[in-house]
Amino acid sequence: MALHIKPLSDALGAEITGLDLSRPLAGDDDGAVREAFLEHHLLCFRGAPLRPVDFANVARRFGEPQLQLLRNQRDAEAPEVSILDSTYASPDDKPQDLRQVRLTGWHTDDSYFEVPAKATLLQSIEIPDSGGQTSFCNTRLAYEDLDPAEKDRLAGLRAVHGYDTARAPARPKARTQAEVDETPEVVHPLVRTHEDTGKKSFYFNANRTDRVLDVAHGESEEILDFIHAAMTQPRYRYDHEWRVGDLLIWDNRCLVHAVNMDFPVGQRRLHQRILLQGSRPT
């Protein structure tokens, strides 16, 4: 079956068919997939759930995996694989205000590190009957559509990212002392340049970006609220309806994502994830 690339939306994303990810990609196919990733920022491969070890082998076709911060989510046989269970085990686990669930906030993975992950691979293992979609917004398009005056206003501004921020409505998972020691606050540009394409995009994480440096608190809040509203407009958005075995890889350098956490209590929502090493945002 020949390689086929089908866009998933006008904003971002493409479905890839005609590839066997258990085998090394041929030269032409490898080049086409890499070009599609840079153009569409998110790729979807359909198939059956992989064993964690096999999932890690697939990830290495796209980059070098890195360990996730939280040790208790690492797979025992393939520690670069994190097992992410967002199931509501009981009615008490599902708040009435779903904003209290961290996954509902628009975020990019690992921005609280000095060198964040450039890409994420996520595969669904079990999914609920309804809800549970993962949504993505294209922060490159959102930045490119800004008025020149707004681009000038944001040029050179930097922001503090931390494991948590009071701006987020929900608190993150607890860290061990070792994990706390590994995650001091870091500073990143509010607009970053993609090292592979040279294109600029917003770099903002609603769960982690705390404040803009060198401006008053009120102005910092206004700037961050403006960026959040600009980049999450519907025209920049794609909502992924999961099928069991779907494997997504997306570019954290120019996308943010959030989860629809409105799904039935007791129905499992289970994924496995790998983060790929990146470079420091500039």
N, C-alpha and C positions, 0 to 999 in steps of 0.2 A: 504494500500500500504506500502510495507516494505521500510525502510530507504535505500537509495542508494547514494553512494559517487562516483562521476565521476571526475577525474582530468581534468582541463581545459587546461593545458599546461605542458611541462616538467619543466618550471621554477617555477611555483607557481599556486595556485588557484584550487578550486574544486567546482563542482555544487552539491547541496544537493537536492534530491527529496524524496518524501514519508513522508514528515513532514507537520503537520498543525501548523504553528507558532502562531495561535490564541489560542492554548492550551498549557499547561505546557508539557515539554518534559518528556517522560518516562525515568527511570533511565538509561537503556542501551543506548537509543537514545541520551540522554544528554551527556553521557560519550563519545560516538562515535563522536558526533559533536565537542566536545571540543578537542578531540584528532586530528580530521581532521583540526581544526583551527590551532593548533600548528604545524602540519605537512605541511600543504599547505599554511598557512598564510593569505589566502583569501577564503571566502566561498560565493557562489552565491545561492540565493533562488529565484525561479520564482513565480510570483503571480500577483495579482492586487494591485494597490496603496492603502496604508492604510491611514486611518485618522491619523493625528498627534498624538492623544492620544493613539491610538492602536499601532502606530509605537513605541512610548515611552515604552509601555508595553512589546513589543517584545524585545526591547533593554535591558530591565532589566533582561532578561533571560541570558544575556551574561556579565553583569557587571553593575556598577552604573553610570548612565549618569551624565555629568557635563554641566554647562551652557557655551555656546560659548561666546567669548569676545564681539563681536559686537551686541549690544542690538537690533538694528533695523532689524536684521535678525531672531530674535526669534519669534516663533509662539505664538499668543496671548493666546491660551488655553493650550498649552504644551510648556512652554518656553525652555525646554531642547532640543526641536526640532528647527533646523534652516532651513529656507526656502531659498534655493540657486537658484537664477535665473540668468543664464549666457546668456540669449537671446540677440542677436543683434537687438535692436529695430529699428535702422535706418542704412543706409550704412555708415554714419559717425562714428558709434560705432565700426565698424570692421576695424582695421588697416591693411594696406598692409603687414606690418611685424608683424606676429602673436606672435613673441617673446615679443611684448609689452603688451600682455595679461598675467597677472600673473599666471593664471591656467596652462599655457604651461610649466612653470618651474617645474623641478622635486622636489617634496617637501614631507615632512611628517607633518601631522597636529599638530599644537600647539607646535612646538619645541621652540617657544619663551617664553614659560612658564617654570618655575623652575620644575614643575611636569606636563609634557605633557600628553595628552590623549594616552592611550595604544592602543585603537582601535577606528575605525570609522565605523558607519553604514550609508550607503547612499542608498536611494531608488529613482528610476526614476519615475517622475510623467508625464512629457511630454518630448518627444525627437524629434530632427529634423530628416528630411528624410535621411540625409547623414552627415557624420562627427560626432563630439561630443563624440568619444570614450574616455574612461579613460584607461590609460596605467599604468602598475605597473612594478617595478623592484625589484628583490629579493636581498637585500643588505647583507643578510646572506651568500648566495651562493657566491656573489662577493667577500666578505671578505675571505671566506674559500679557494677560489681559488688563493689568493695572494701567492707570494713567501714568504718563512719564513723571508727573509731579509726585505721585505716590512712590514710584520707584526711587526717585531722588531722596525722598524723605527717609526711606528705609535703608538706603545704601550705607554700608559700614556699621550698622547697628548690630550689637551682639546681645545675647540673652543667656541667662543662667538656667541650666537644666539640672534637676535633682531627681532622686528616686521618688520623691513626693513633692507636691506643692499645695499650698492652701487654696489655690485656684481650682483644683480638682474637687468635685463634690463627694468623692469616695476615697477611702484610704487604701493603699496597696497592701500586698501580702507582707507579713512580717519577715525580717531578715535576721540571720544569725549575726553575731558580732563580726565574724570573718567577712560576711557579705556587706555589712555596714562599712567596714574598713576599706572595701574595694570600690565603694560608690560615693566618694565625696562629690560635692557640686562641681559641675564643669561649665565651660562657656563655649557657645557655638554661635556662628553668624545667624541672623534671622533670615537671610537669603543666602543660600549656598550654591556653589557652582558644581555641577555634575562633572566628575573627573573623566568620564568616558565620552560625554557629548559636548561639554562646554556650556550647556544650557543652565539657566538659573531657575531656582524654585524656592518657595517658602520652606523654611525648616522650623517647624513649630509642632509641639506635642502638648495637647491640652492636659494630659496627665502629668507632665514632667516640666514644662517650661514655666519658670517661676516669675522672672522679672527681666526687664530690659535694663542693661547697664547704662549708667551715665545720664539717666533722665529721672525726673521726679516720679514718685509712685503713681500718681494719677495719670500721667502721660504714659507710663509703662502699661498700666491696665488698659488704657484706650488703644494703644498700639496692638497689644496681644488680642484684644477683643476684635479689632478691625481685621487682623490677619485670619483669625478663626472664622469670622463671618465670610470673608472673601473666598477662602479656599474650600468651604463646605457648601457652596451653592450647588443646586441640583444638576446644573449643566456640566459639572466636573466630576460627577458621581457615577459609580457602577456598584450595583448590589449583587453579590454572588449567592445564588441559590445552590446550596451544597448538595451533591450526590455522594453516597458512600464511595470512598476511594479517590475522590477528586484530589489532585495535587496541584497546589498553586505555588508559584514563585513570583514574588513582587519586589519592586525596587524601593527600599526605604528612603532613598535619597530624594525622591520626587512624588511619593504617595503617603497619605495617611489612611488609617483604617479604623473601623469601629464595628461592634457586634450588636445585632438585634437580640437582646437578652430576654425577649418576651416569648418563651417557649414553655411547654408543659412541665410541671413538676414531676420528677421521677423518670423522665425520658432522657437517656444519656446523650450528652454532647461531648464527644471525645475526639481529640486531634493529636497528631504528633508534629513537632516543629523542629526545624534546624535553622540557625542563623549563620550567615556567611560573613567572613571577615571583610571589613571595609577599610577606609582611610579617614583621617581626621577631616571634618567638614571645613571648607574654606570658601 
